[in-house]
Amino acid sequence: MYEIKLSGMTCEHCVKTVTRTIQSFDPTSKPSVDLSSQTARFETEKDISTLSSKLEEEGYPVLSINKE
């Protein structure tokens, strides 16, 4: 399980965009995105650095990545 802290999420549209970006990266990830804490939790076996780049391209810089 990964938890990433993002910057720039301000509304439900942002939550949907982050969710869609994670799902397009790994369709089996089942992300849970929380606007108030600006975090996303999900599982993946893929290289997380690729996802970080995709999220930053969408306008949501990754502040931290924790693997649980």
mmCIF file as Biopython writes it, N, C-alpha, C and O atoms, coordinates in Angstrom:
data_model
#
loop_
_atom_site.group_PDB
_atom_site.id
_atom_site.type_symbol
_atom_site.label_atom_id
_atom_site.label_alt_id
_atom_site.label_comp_id
_atom_site.label_asym_id
_atom_site.label_entity_id
_atom_site.label_seq_id
_atom_site.pdbx_PDB_ins_code
_atom_site.Cartn_x
_atom_site.Cartn_y
_atom_site.Cartn_z
_atom_site.occupancy
_atom_site.B_iso_or_equiv
_atom_site.auth_seq_id
_atom_site.auth_asym_id
_atom_site.pdbx_PDB_model_num
ATOM 1   N N  . MET A ? 1  ? 0.846   -1.170 0.000   1.0 0.0 1  A 1 
ATOM 2   C CA . MET A ? 1  ? 0.000   0.000  0.000   1.0 0.0 1  A 1 
ATOM 3   C C  . MET A ? 1  ? 0.895   1.238  0.000   1.0 0.0 1  A 1 
ATOM 4   O O  . MET A ? 1  ? 1.827   1.349  0.796   1.0 0.0 1  A 1 
ATOM 5   N N  . TYR A ? 2  ? 0.595   2.152  -0.897  1.0 0.0 2  A 1 
ATOM 6   C CA . TYR A ? 2  ? 1.298   3.425  -0.963  1.0 0.0 2  A 1 
ATOM 7   C C  . TYR A ? 2  ? 0.379   4.529  -0.463  1.0 0.0 2  A 1 
ATOM 8   O O  . TYR A ? 2  ? -0.840  4.473  -0.630  1.0 0.0 2  A 1 
ATOM 9   N N  . GLU A ? 3  ? 0.984   5.523  0.146   1.0 0.0 3  A 1 
ATOM 10  C CA . GLU A ? 3  ? 0.280   6.759  0.463   1.0 0.0 3  A 1 
ATOM 11  C C  . GLU A ? 3  ? 1.144   7.900  -0.054  1.0 0.0 3  A 1 
ATOM 12  O O  . GLU A ? 3  ? 2.307   8.047  0.324   1.0 0.0 3  A 1 
ATOM 13  N N  . ILE A ? 4  ? 0.548   8.698  -0.922  1.0 0.0 4  A 1 
ATOM 14  C CA . ILE A ? 4  ? 1.285   9.839  -1.446  1.0 0.0 4  A 1 
ATOM 15  C C  . ILE A ? 4  ? 0.603   11.127 -1.004  1.0 0.0 4  A 1 
ATOM 16  O O  . ILE A ? 4  ? -0.624  11.227 -1.004  1.0 0.0 4  A 1 
ATOM 17  N N  . LYS A ? 5  ? 1.402   12.092 -0.634  1.0 0.0 5  A 1 
ATOM 18  C CA . LYS A ? 5  ? 0.925   13.418 -0.247  1.0 0.0 5  A 1 
ATOM 19  C C  . LYS A ? 5  ? 1.118   14.325 -1.451  1.0 0.0 5  A 1 
ATOM 20  O O  . LYS A ? 5  ? 2.210   14.413 -2.012  1.0 0.0 5  A 1 
ATOM 21  N N  . LEU A ? 6  ? 0.042   14.996 -1.839  1.0 0.0 6  A 1 
ATOM 22  C CA . LEU A ? 6  ? 0.051   15.848 -3.023  1.0 0.0 6  A 1 
ATOM 23  C C  . LEU A ? 6  ? -0.137  17.302 -2.653  1.0 0.0 6  A 1 
ATOM 24  O O  . LEU A ? 6  ? -0.534  17.628 -1.535  1.0 0.0 6  A 1 
ATOM 25  N N  . SER A ? 7  ? 0.146   18.156 -3.588  1.0 0.0 7  A 1 
ATOM 26  C CA . SER A ? 7  ? -0.109  19.582 -3.444  1.0 0.0 7  A 1 
ATOM 27  C C  . SER A ? 7  ? -1.025  20.007 -4.580  1.0 0.0 7  A 1 
ATOM 28  O O  . SER A ? 7  ? -0.971  19.448 -5.676  1.0 0.0 7  A 1 
ATOM 29  N N  . GLY A ? 8  ? -1.868  21.002 -4.314  1.0 0.0 8  A 1 
ATOM 30  C CA . GLY A ? 8  ? -2.663  21.581 -5.392  1.0 0.0 8  A 1 
ATOM 31  C C  . GLY A ? 8  ? -4.085  21.074 -5.517  1.0 0.0 8  A 1 
ATOM 32  O O  . GLY A ? 8  ? -4.835  21.572 -6.357  1.0 0.0 8  A 1 
ATOM 33  N N  . MET A ? 9  ? -4.485  20.100 -4.711  1.0 0.0 9  A 1 
ATOM 34  C CA . MET A ? 9  ? -5.873  19.630 -4.797  1.0 0.0 9  A 1 
ATOM 35  C C  . MET A ? 9  ? -6.771  20.601 -4.032  1.0 0.0 9  A 1 
ATOM 36  O O  . MET A ? 9  ? -6.567  20.837 -2.841  1.0 0.0 9  A 1 
ATOM 37  N N  . THR A ? 10 ? -7.771  21.164 -4.724  1.0 0.0 10 A 1 
ATOM 38  C CA . THR A ? 10 ? -8.637  22.161 -4.102  1.0 0.0 10 A 1 
ATOM 39  C C  . THR A ? 10 ? -10.124 21.830 -4.175  1.0 0.0 10 A 1 
ATOM 40  O O  . THR A ? 10 ? -10.933 22.489 -3.523  1.0 0.0 10 A 1 
ATOM 41  N N  . CYS A ? 11 ? -10.501 20.808 -4.967  1.0 0.0 11 A 1 
ATOM 42  C CA . CYS A ? 11 ? -11.928 20.540 -5.164  1.0 0.0 11 A 1 
ATOM 43  C C  . CYS A ? 11 ? -12.151 19.072 -5.572  1.0 0.0 11 A 1 
ATOM 44  O O  . CYS A ? 11 ? -11.205 18.306 -5.750  1.0 0.0 11 A 1 
ATOM 45  N N  . GLU A ? 12 ? -13.404 18.721 -5.709  1.0 0.0 12 A 1 
ATOM 46  C CA . GLU A ? 12 ? -13.745 17.346 -6.097  1.0 0.0 12 A 1 
ATOM 47  C C  . GLU A ? 12 ? -13.271 17.020 -7.513  1.0 0.0 12 A 1 
ATOM 48  O O  . GLU A ? 12 ? -12.973 15.865 -7.815  1.0 0.0 12 A 1 
ATOM 49  N N  . HIS A ? 13 ? -13.201 18.017 -8.371  1.0 0.0 13 A 1 
ATOM 50  C CA . HIS A ? 13 ? -12.666 17.785 -9.714  1.0 0.0 13 A 1 
ATOM 51  C C  . HIS A ? 13 ? -11.212 17.316 -9.617  1.0 0.0 13 A 1 
ATOM 52  O O  . HIS A ? 13 ? -10.786 16.428 -10.355 1.0 0.0 13 A 1 
ATOM 53  N N  . CYS A ? 14 ? -10.462 17.921 -8.704  1.0 0.0 14 A 1 
ATOM 54  C CA . CYS A ? 14 ? -9.066  17.508 -8.488  1.0 0.0 14 A 1 
ATOM 55  C C  . CYS A ? 14 ? -9.007  16.056 -8.028  1.0 0.0 14 A 1 
ATOM 56  O O  . CYS A ? 14 ? -8.168  15.284 -8.492  1.0 0.0 14 A 1 
ATOM 57  N N  . VAL A ? 15 ? -9.902  15.691 -7.114  1.0 0.0 15 A 1 
ATOM 58  C CA . VAL A ? 15 ? -9.950  14.310 -6.611  1.0 0.0 15 A 1 
ATOM 59  C C  . VAL A ? 15 ? -10.206 13.353 -7.769  1.0 0.0 15 A 1 
ATOM 60  O O  . VAL A ? 15 ? -9.551  12.316 -7.871  1.0 0.0 15 A 1 
ATOM 61  N N  . LYS A ? 16 ? -11.143 13.688 -8.633  1.0 0.0 16 A 1 
ATOM 62  C CA . LYS A ? 16 ? -11.452 12.835 -9.781  1.0 0.0 16 A 1 
ATOM 63  C C  . LYS A ? 16 ? -10.267 12.732 -10.733 1.0 0.0 16 A 1 
ATOM 64  O O  . LYS A ? 16 ? -9.989  11.659 -11.268 1.0 0.0 16 A 1 
ATOM 65  N N  . THR A ? 17 ? -9.571  13.843 -10.945 1.0 0.0 17 A 1 
ATOM 66  C CA . THR A ? 17 ? -8.420  13.835 -11.847 1.0 0.0 17 A 1 
ATOM 67  C C  . THR A ? 17 ? -7.307  12.959 -11.283 1.0 0.0 17 A 1 
ATOM 68  O O  . THR A ? 17 ? -6.718  12.163 -12.015 1.0 0.0 17 A 1 
ATOM 69  N N  . VAL A ? 18 ? -7.013  13.094 -9.997  1.0 0.0 18 A 1 
ATOM 70  C CA . VAL A ? 18 ? -5.975  12.275 -9.364  1.0 0.0 18 A 1 
ATOM 71  C C  . VAL A ? 18 ? -6.381  10.804 -9.402  1.0 0.0 18 A 1 
ATOM 72  O O  . VAL A ? 18 ? -5.557  9.941  -9.705  1.0 0.0 18 A 1 
ATOM 73  N N  . THR A ? 19 ? -7.642  10.514 -9.096  1.0 0.0 19 A 1 
ATOM 74  C CA . THR A ? 19 ? -8.134  9.130  -9.134  1.0 0.0 19 A 1 
ATOM 75  C C  . THR A ? 19 ? -7.983  8.549  -10.531 1.0 0.0 19 A 1 
ATOM 76  O O  . THR A ? 19 ? -7.491  7.433  -10.691 1.0 0.0 19 A 1 
ATOM 77  N N  . ARG A ? 20 ? -8.401  9.295  -11.535 1.0 0.0 20 A 1 
ATOM 78  C CA . ARG A ? 20 ? -8.319  8.840  -12.924 1.0 0.0 20 A 1 
ATOM 79  C C  . ARG A ? 20 ? -6.857  8.631  -13.347 1.0 0.0 20 A 1 
ATOM 80  O O  . ARG A ? 20 ? -6.548  7.675  -14.058 1.0 0.0 20 A 1 
ATOM 81  N N  . THR A ? 21 ? -5.973  9.514  -12.913 1.0 0.0 21 A 1 
ATOM 82  C CA . THR A ? 21 ? -4.555  9.385  -13.266 1.0 0.0 21 A 1 
ATOM 83  C C  . THR A ? 21 ? -3.961  8.123  -12.659 1.0 0.0 21 A 1 
ATOM 84  O O  . THR A ? 21 ? -3.210  7.408  -13.324 1.0 0.0 21 A 1 
ATOM 85  N N  . ILE A ? 22 ? -4.289  7.845  -11.406 1.0 0.0 22 A 1 
ATOM 86  C CA . ILE A ? 22 ? -3.786  6.627  -10.750 1.0 0.0 22 A 1 
ATOM 87  C C  . ILE A ? 22 ? -4.359  5.389  -11.425 1.0 0.0 22 A 1 
ATOM 88  O O  . ILE A ? 22 ? -3.633  4.423  -11.661 1.0 0.0 22 A 1 
ATOM 89  N N  . GLN A ? 23 ? -5.654  5.406  -11.739 1.0 0.0 23 A 1 
ATOM 90  C CA . GLN A ? 23 ? -6.280  4.251  -12.388 1.0 0.0 23 A 1 
ATOM 91  C C  . GLN A ? 23 ? -5.738  4.026  -13.793 1.0 0.0 23 A 1 
ATOM 92  O O  . GLN A ? 23 ? -5.649  2.881  -14.237 1.0 0.0 23 A 1 
ATOM 93  N N  . SER A ? 24 ? -5.377  5.083  -14.496 1.0 0.0 24 A 1 
ATOM 94  C CA . SER A ? 24 ? -4.816  4.889  -15.837 1.0 0.0 24 A 1 
ATOM 95  C C  . SER A ? 24 ? -3.392  4.340  -15.742 1.0 0.0 24 A 1 
ATOM 96  O O  . SER A ? 24 ? -2.934  3.629  -16.637 1.0 0.0 24 A 1 
ATOM 97  N N  . PHE A ? 25 ? -2.699  4.674  -14.655 1.0 0.0 25 A 1 
ATOM 98  C CA . PHE A ? 25 ? -1.360  4.149  -14.403 1.0 0.0 25 A 1 
ATOM 99  C C  . PHE A ? 25 ? -1.418  2.655  -14.078 1.0 0.0 25 A 1 
ATOM 100 O O  . PHE A ? 25 ? -0.617  1.870  -14.584 1.0 0.0 25 A 1 
ATOM 101 N N  . ASP A ? 26 ? -2.380  2.272  -13.225 1.0 0.0 26 A 1 
ATOM 102 C CA . ASP A ? 26 ? -2.556  0.867  -12.837 1.0 0.0 26 A 1 
ATOM 103 C C  . ASP A ? 26 ? -4.039  0.616  -12.584 1.0 0.0 26 A 1 
ATOM 104 O O  . ASP A ? 26 ? -4.548  0.962  -11.518 1.0 0.0 26 A 1 
ATOM 105 N N  . PRO A ? 27 ? -4.742  0.015  -13.552 1.0 0.0 27 A 1 
ATOM 106 C CA . PRO A ? 27 ? -6.182  -0.205 -13.429 1.0 0.0 27 A 1 
ATOM 107 C C  . PRO A ? 27 ? -6.600  -1.050 -12.224 1.0 0.0 27 A 1 
ATOM 108 O O  . PRO A ? 27 ? -7.768  -1.023 -11.834 1.0 0.0 27 A 1 
ATOM 109 N N  . THR A ? 28 ? -5.688  -1.784 -11.641 1.0 0.0 28 A 1 
ATOM 110 C CA . THR A ? 28 ? -6.027  -2.626 -10.485 1.0 0.0 28 A 1 
ATOM 111 C C  . THR A ? 28 ? -5.735  -1.929 -9.153  1.0 0.0 28 A 1 
ATOM 112 O O  . THR A ? 28 ? -5.873  -2.554 -8.101  1.0 0.0 28 A 1 
ATOM 113 N N  . SER A ? 29 ? -5.345  -0.679 -9.169  1.0 0.0 29 A 1 
ATOM 114 C CA . SER A ? 29 ? -4.846  0.016  -7.976  1.0 0.0 29 A 1 
ATOM 115 C C  . SER A ? 29 ? -5.894  0.349  -6.913  1.0 0.0 29 A 1 
ATOM 116 O O  . SER A ? 29 ? -5.552  0.408  -5.732  1.0 0.0 29 A 1 
ATOM 117 N N  . LYS A ? 30 ? -7.153  0.567  -7.285  1.0 0.0 30 A 1 
ATOM 118 C CA . LYS A ? 30 ? -8.240  0.926  -6.378  1.0 0.0 30 A 1 
ATOM 119 C C  . LYS A ? 30 ? -7.875  2.105  -5.467  1.0 0.0 30 A 1 
ATOM 120 O O  . LYS A ? 30 ? -7.823  1.949  -4.247  1.0 0.0 30 A 1 
ATOM 121 N N  . PRO A ? 31 ? -7.626  3.271  -6.044  1.0 0.0 31 A 1 
ATOM 122 C CA . PRO A ? 31 ? -7.190  4.414  -5.236  1.0 0.0 31 A 1 
ATOM 123 C C  . PRO A ? 31 ? -8.287  4.999  -4.355  1.0 0.0 31 A 1 
ATOM 124 O O  . PRO A ? 31 ? -9.469  4.979  -4.699  1.0 0.0 31 A 1 
ATOM 125 N N  . SER A ? 32 ? -7.867  5.509  -3.233  1.0 0.0 32 A 1 
ATOM 126 C CA . SER A ? 32 ? -8.721  6.274  -2.332  1.0 0.0 32 A 1 
ATOM 127 C C  . SER A ? 32 ? -8.049  7.634  -2.175  1.0 0.0 32 A 1 
ATOM 128 O O  . SER A ? 32 ? -6.947  7.730  -1.636  1.0 0.0 32 A 1 
ATOM 129 N N  . VAL A ? 33 ? -8.716  8.678  -2.645  1.0 0.0 33 A 1 
ATOM 130 C CA . VAL A ? 33 ? -8.135  10.020 -2.642  1.0 0.0 33 A 1 
ATOM 131 C C  . VAL A ? 33 ? -8.922  10.882 -1.660  1.0 0.0 33 A 1 
ATOM 132 O O  . VAL A ? 33 ? -10.150 10.948 -1.720  1.0 0.0 33 A 1 
ATOM 133 N N  . ASP A ? 34 ? -8.199  11.540 -0.757  1.0 0.0 34 A 1 
ATOM 134 C CA . ASP A ? 34 ? -8.826  12.362 0.274   1.0 0.0 34 A 1 
ATOM 135 C C  . ASP A ? 34 ? -8.449  13.825 0.068   1.0 0.0 34 A 1 
ATOM 136 O O  . ASP A ? 34 ? -7.274  14.187 0.137   1.0 0.0 34 A 1 
ATOM 137 N N  . LEU A ? 35 ? -9.447  14.661 -0.185  1.0 0.0 35 A 1 
ATOM 138 C CA . LEU A ? 35 ? -9.220  16.071 -0.461  1.0 0.0 35 A 1 
ATOM 139 C C  . LEU A ? 35 ? -8.685  16.812 0.769   1.0 0.0 35 A 1 
ATOM 140 O O  . LEU A ? 35 ? -7.748  17.602 0.654   1.0 0.0 35 A 1 
ATOM 141 N N  . SER A ? 36 ? -9.269  16.565 1.933   1.0 0.0 36 A 1 
ATOM 142 C CA . SER A ? 36 ? -8.885  17.336 3.122   1.0 0.0 36 A 1 
ATOM 143 C C  . SER A ? 36 ? -7.427  17.132 3.525   1.0 0.0 36 A 1 
ATOM 144 O O  . SER A ? 36 ? -6.769  18.072 3.969   1.0 0.0 36 A 1 
ATOM 145 N N  . SER A ? 37 ? -6.922  15.913 3.373   1.0 0.0 37 A 1 
ATOM 146 C CA . SER A ? 37 ? -5.521  15.645 3.722   1.0 0.0 37 A 1 
ATOM 147 C C  . SER A ? 37 ? -4.604  15.700 2.499   1.0 0.0 37 A 1 
ATOM 148 O O  . SER A ? 37 ? -3.384  15.603 2.630   1.0 0.0 37 A 1 
ATOM 149 N N  . GLN A ? 38 ? -5.190  15.855 1.319   1.0 0.0 38 A 1 
ATOM 150 C CA . GLN A ? 38 ? -4.471  15.873 0.047   1.0 0.0 38 A 1 
ATOM 151 C C  . GLN A ? 38 ? -3.572  14.640 -0.099  1.0 0.0 38 A 1 
ATOM 152 O O  . GLN A ? 38 ? -2.396  14.740 -0.449  1.0 0.0 38 A 1 
ATOM 153 N N  . THR A ? 39 ? -4.163  13.483 0.180   1.0 0.0 39 A 1 
ATOM 154 C CA . THR A ? 39 ? -3.431  12.225 0.059   1.0 0.0 39 A 1 
ATOM 155 C C  . THR A ? 39 ? -4.187  11.257 -0.841  1.0 0.0 39 A 1 
ATOM 156 O O  . THR A ? 39 ? -5.399  11.356 -1.033  1.0 0.0 39 A 1 
ATOM 157 N N  . ALA A ? 40 ? -3.426  10.327 -1.379  1.0 0.0 40 A 1 
ATOM 158 C CA . ALA A ? 40 ? -3.994  9.230  -2.166  1.0 0.0 40 A 1 
ATOM 159 C C  . ALA A ? 40 ? -3.378  7.939  -1.649  1.0 0.0 40 A 1 
ATOM 160 O O  . ALA A ? 40 ? -2.164  7.850  -1.461  1.0 0.0 40 A 1 
ATOM 161 N N  . ARG A ? 41 ? -4.220  6.944  -1.421  1.0 0.0 41 A 1 
ATOM 162 C CA . ARG A ? 41 ? -3.756  5.633  -0.974  1.0 0.0 41 A 1 
ATOM 163 C C  . ARG A ? 41 ? -4.167  4.604  -2.028  1.0 0.0 41 A 1 
ATOM 164 O O  . ARG A ? 41 ? -5.292  4.630  -2.527  1.0 0.0 41 A 1 
ATOM 165 N N  . PHE A ? 42 ? -3.249  3.703  -2.357  1.0 0.0 42 A 1 
ATOM 166 C CA . PHE A ? 42 ? -3.532  2.700  -3.382  1.0 0.0 42 A 1 
ATOM 167 C C  . PHE A ? 42 ? -2.458  1.625  -3.334  1.0 0.0 42 A 1 
ATOM 168 O O  . PHE A ? 42 ? -1.413  1.794  -2.706  1.0 0.0 42 A 1 
ATOM 169 N N  . GLU A ? 43 ? -2.736  0.523  -4.005  1.0 0.0 43 A 1 
ATOM 170 C CA . GLU A ? 43 ? -1.766  -0.557 -4.132  1.0 0.0 43 A 1 
ATOM 171 C C  . GLU A ? 43 ? -1.330  -0.661 -5.581  1.0 0.0 43 A 1 
ATOM 172 O O  . GLU A ? 43 ? -2.125  -0.473 -6.503  1.0 0.0 43 A 1 
ATOM 173 N N  . THR A ? 44 ? -0.052  -0.966 -5.765  1.0 0.0 44 A 1 
ATOM 174 C CA . THR A ? 44 ? 0.468   -1.187 -7.115  1.0 0.0 44 A 1 
ATOM 175 C C  . THR A ? 44 ? 1.789   -1.939 -7.025  1.0 0.0 44 A 1 
ATOM 176 O O  . THR A ? 44 ? 2.498   -1.866 -6.021  1.0 0.0 44 A 1 
ATOM 177 N N  . GLU A ? 45 ? 2.097   -2.649 -8.076  1.0 0.0 45 A 1 
ATOM 178 C CA . GLU A ? 45 ? 3.388   -3.321 -8.203  1.0 0.0 45 A 1 
ATOM 179 C C  . GLU A ? 45 ? 4.280   -2.581 -9.208  1.0 0.0 45 A 1 
ATOM 180 O O  . GLU A ? 45 ? 5.430   -2.962 -9.427  1.0 0.0 45 A 1 
ATOM 181 N N  . LYS A ? 46 ? 3.740   -1.532 -9.806  1.0 0.0 46 A 1 
ATOM 182 C CA . LYS A ? 46 ? 4.473   -0.788 -10.839 1.0 0.0 46 A 1 
ATOM 183 C C  . LYS A ? 46 ? 5.431   0.218  -10.217 1.0 0.0 46 A 1 
ATOM 184 O O  . LYS A ? 46 ? 5.363   0.513  -9.024  1.0 0.0 46 A 1 
ATOM 185 N N  . ASP A ? 47 ? 6.334   0.742  -11.062 1.0 0.0 47 A 1 
ATOM 186 C CA . ASP A ? 47 ? 7.313   1.732  -10.636 1.0 0.0 47 A 1 
ATOM 187 C C  . ASP A ? 47 ? 6.617   3.049  -10.305 1.0 0.0 47 A 1 
ATOM 188 O O  . ASP A ? 47 ? 6.071   3.712  -11.187 1.0 0.0 47 A 1 
ATOM 189 N N  . ILE A ? 48 ? 6.641   3.413  -9.052  1.0 0.0 48 A 1 
ATOM 190 C CA . ILE A ? 48 ? 5.911   4.584  -8.573  1.0 0.0 48 A 1 
ATOM 191 C C  . ILE A ? 48 ? 6.456   5.904  -9.133  1.0 0.0 48 A 1 
ATOM 192 O O  . ILE A ? 48 ? 5.723   6.891  -9.195  1.0 0.0 48 A 1 
ATOM 193 N N  . SER A ? 49 ? 7.709   5.934  -9.535  1.0 0.0 49 A 1 
ATOM 194 C CA . SER A ? 49 ? 8.271   7.182  -10.068 1.0 0.0 49 A 1 
ATOM 195 C C  . SER A ? 49 ? 7.565   7.602  -11.357 1.0 0.0 49 A 1 
ATOM 196 O O  . SER A ? 49 ? 7.446   8.795  -11.638 1.0 0.0 49 A 1 
ATOM 197 N N  . THR A ? 50 ? 7.107   6.647  -12.127 1.0 0.0 50 A 1 
ATOM 198 C CA . THR A ? 50 ? 6.351   6.959  -13.340 1.0 0.0 50 A 1 
ATOM 199 C C  . THR A ? 50 ? 5.046   7.655  -12.978 1.0 0.0 50 A 1 
ATOM 200 O O  . THR A ? 50 ? 4.649   8.618  -13.634 1.0 0.0 50 A 1 
ATOM 201 N N  . LEU A ? 51 ? 4.384   7.172  -11.943 1.0 0.0 51 A 1 
ATOM 202 C CA . LEU A ? 51 ? 3.135   7.785  -11.505 1.0 0.0 51 A 1 
ATOM 203 C C  . LEU A ? 51 ? 3.378   9.199  -10.988 1.0 0.0 51 A 1 
ATOM 204 O O  . LEU A ? 51 ? 2.590   10.103 -11.264 1.0 0.0 51 A 1 
ATOM 205 N N  . SER A ? 52 ? 4.442   9.395  -10.254 1.0 0.0 52 A 1 
ATOM 206 C CA . SER A ? 52 ? 4.761   10.734 -9.747  1.0 0.0 52 A 1 
ATOM 207 C C  . SER A ? 52 ? 4.857   11.732 -10.890 1.0 0.0 52 A 1 
ATOM 208 O O  . SER A ? 52 ? 4.336   12.843 -10.795 1.0 0.0 52 A 1 
ATOM 209 N N  . SER A ? 53 ? 5.516   11.341 -11.959 1.0 0.0 53 A 1 
ATOM 210 C CA . SER A ? 53 ? 5.643   12.217 -13.129 1.0 0.0 53 A 1 
ATOM 211 C C  . SER A ? 53 ? 4.285   12.517 -13.739 1.0 0.0 53 A 1 
ATOM 212 O O  . SER A ? 53 ? 4.012   13.656 -14.118 1.0 0.0 53 A 1 
ATOM 213 N N  . LYS A ? 54 ? 3.434   11.505 -13.837 1.0 0.0 54 A 1 
ATOM 214 C CA . LYS A ? 54 ? 2.103   11.703 -14.421 1.0 0.0 54 A 1 
ATOM 215 C C  . LYS A ? 54 ? 1.262   12.657 -13.575 1.0 0.0 54 A 1 
ATOM 216 O O  . LYS A ? 54 ? 0.563   13.514 -14.115 1.0 0.0 54 A 1 
ATOM 217 N N  . LEU A ? 55 ? 1.328   12.512 -12.250 1.0 0.0 55 A 1 
ATOM 218 C CA . LEU A ? 55 ? 0.566   13.400 -11.371 1.0 0.0 55 A 1 
ATOM 219 C C  . LEU A ? 55 ? 1.075   14.833 -11.468 1.0 0.0 55 A 1 
ATOM 220 O O  . LEU A ? 55 ? 0.285   15.777 -11.479 1.0 0.0 55 A 1 
ATOM 221 N N  . GLU A ? 56 ? 2.379   14.994 -11.538 1.0 0.0 56 A 1 
ATOM 222 C CA . GLU A ? 56 ? 2.939   16.331 -11.662 1.0 0.0 56 A 1 
ATOM 223 C C  . GLU A ? 56 ? 2.567   16.966 -12.994 1.0 0.0 56 A 1 
ATOM 224 O O  . GLU A ? 56 ? 2.353   18.176 -13.056 1.0 0.0 56 A 1 
ATOM 225 N N  . GLU A ? 57 ? 2.485   16.174 -14.061 1.0 0.0 57 A 1 
ATOM 226 C CA . GLU A ? 57 ? 2.044   16.683 -15.363 1.0 0.0 57 A 1 
ATOM 227 C C  . GLU A ? 57 ? 0.606   17.193 -15.283 1.0 0.0 57 A 1 
ATOM 228 O O  . GLU A ? 57 ? 0.242   18.141 -15.980 1.0 0.0 57 A 1 
ATOM 229 N N  . GLU A ? 58 ? -0.212  16.565 -14.432 1.0 0.0 58 A 1 
ATOM 230 C CA . GLU A ? 58 ? -1.609  16.980 -14.254 1.0 0.0 58 A 1 
ATOM 231 C C  . GLU A ? 58 ? -1.732  18.215 -13.349 1.0 0.0 58 A 1 
ATOM 232 O O  . GLU A ? 58 ? -2.814  18.790 -13.230 1.0 0.0 58 A 1 
ATOM 233 N N  . GLY A ? 59 ? -0.627  18.619 -12.715 1.0 0.0 59 A 1 
ATOM 234 C CA . GLY A ? 59 ? -0.647  19.808 -11.876 1.0 0.0 59 A 1 
ATOM 235 C C  . GLY A ? 59 ? -0.691  19.525 -10.386 1.0 0.0 59 A 1 
ATOM 236 O O  . GLY A ? 59 ? -1.017  20.414 -9.600  1.0 0.0 59 A 1 
ATOM 237 N N  . TYR A ? 60 ? -0.370  18.301 -9.982  1.0 0.0 60 A 1 
ATOM 238 C CA . TYR A ? 60 ? -0.403  17.914 -8.578  1.0 0.0 60 A 1 
ATOM 239 C C  . TYR A ? 60 ? 0.963   17.394 -8.151  1.0 0.0 60 A 1 
ATOM 240 O O  . TYR A ? 60 ? 1.216   16.191 -8.197  1.0 0.0 60 A 1 
ATOM 241 N N  . PRO A ? 61 ? 1.848   18.307 -7.733  1.0 0.0 61 A 1 
ATOM 242 C CA . PRO A ? 61 ? 3.187   17.878 -7.310  1.0 0.0 61 A 1 
ATOM 243 C C  . PRO A ? 61 ? 3.124   16.902 -6.136  1.0 0.0 61 A 1 
ATOM 244 O O  . PRO A ? 61 ? 2.335   17.075 -5.207  1.0 0.0 61 A 1 
ATOM 245 N N  . VAL A ? 62 ? 3.959   15.886 -6.198  1.0 0.0 62 A 1 
ATOM 246 C CA . VAL A ? 62 ? 4.047   14.891 -5.137  1.0 0.0 62 A 1 
ATOM 247 C C  . VAL A ? 62 ? 5.009   15.407 -4.071  1.0 0.0 62 A 1 
ATOM 248 O O  . VAL A ? 62 ? 6.175   15.680 -4.354  1.0 0.0 62 A 1 
ATOM 249 N N  . LEU A ? 63 ? 4.508   15.537 -2.843  1.0 0.0 63 A 1 
ATOM 250 C CA . LEU A ? 63 ? 5.315   16.046 -1.735  1.0 0.0 63 A 1 
ATOM 251 C C  . LEU A ? 63 ? 6.050   14.919 -1.013  1.0 0.0 63 A 1 
ATOM 252 O O  . LEU A ? 63 ? 7.186   15.088 -0.569  1.0 0.0 63 A 1 
ATOM 253 N N  . SER A ? 64 ? 5.382   13.763 -0.904  1.0 0.0 64 A 1 
ATOM 254 C CA . SER A ? 64 ? 6.013   12.612 -0.247  1.0 0.0 64 A 1 
ATOM 255 C C  . SER A ? 64 ? 5.340   11.330 -0.694  1.0 0.0 64 A 1 
ATOM 256 O O  . SER A ? 64 ? 4.181   11.321 -1.109  1.0 0.0 64 A 1 
ATOM 257 N N  . ILE A ? 65 ? 6.104   10.240 -0.596  1.0 0.0 65 A 1 
ATOM 258 C CA . ILE A ? 65 ? 5.601   8.901  -0.923  1.0 0.0 65 A 1 
ATOM 259 C C  . ILE A ? 65 ? 5.988   7.979  0.232   1.0 0.0 65 A 1 
ATOM 260 O O  . ILE A ? 65 ? 7.159   7.881  0.596   1.0 0.0 65 A 1 
ATOM 261 N N  . ASN A ? 66 ? 5.004   7.315  0.793   1.0 0.0 66 A 1 
ATOM 262 C CA . ASN A ? 66 ? 5.251   6.342  1.857   1.0 0.0 66 A 1 
ATOM 263 C C  . ASN A ? 66 ? 4.693   4.995  1.448   1.0 0.0 66 A 1 
ATOM 264 O O  . ASN A ? 66 ? 3.580   4.900  0.930   1.0 0.0 66 A 1 
ATOM 265 N N  . LYS A ? 67 ? 5.467   3.969  1.684   1.0 0.0 67 A 1 
ATOM 266 C CA . LYS A ? 67 ? 5.001   2.610  1.417   1.0 0.0 67 A 1 
ATOM 267 C C  . LYS A ? 67 ? 4.732   1.946  2.759   1.0 0.0 67 A 1 
ATOM 268 O O  . LYS A ? 67 ? 5.591   1.915  3.640   1.0 0.0 67 A 1 
ATOM 269 N N  . GLU A ? 68 ? 3.526   1.419  2.895   1.0 0.0 68 A 1 
ATOM 270 C CA . GLU A ? 68 ? 3.143   0.771  4.140   1.0 0.0 68 A 1 
ATOM 271 C C  . GLU A ? 68 ? 3.244   -0.724 4.046   1.0 0.0 68 A 1 
ATOM 272 O O  . GLU A ? 68 ? 2.955   -1.425 5.016   1.0 0.0 68 A 1 
#
